[in-house]
Amino acid sequence: MIRAAALSASMLAILATGSLAAAQIPTLDEQQSRLRSANSESQAAQGRAKALEQAAAGERDQAAQARAQE
């Protein structure tokens, strides 16, 4: 009787642990949403980097022209 109760308690604990673990695993929709968000953030960062590179190139050109005029 004690053995059966211990076995039942163990099985219940295993099932509960499995349910908790499954609840913590993100669903496919959540993963896709996170991926889309990360992709959007990456594209925005790439756009900012490109704008900064263009601004730096413009400043270099202006500095070169100023040196040439001196």
NORVEN-V622289 format. One record per run of one state. SS is the DSSP state (alpha for helix, beta for strand, coil for the rest). FROM is the first residue (numbers start at 1). TO is the last residue. If there is no record, write none. Layout:
((SS FROM TO) (SS FROM TO))
This chain:
((coil 1 1) (alpha 2 24) (coil 25 27) (alpha 28 69) (coil 70 70))
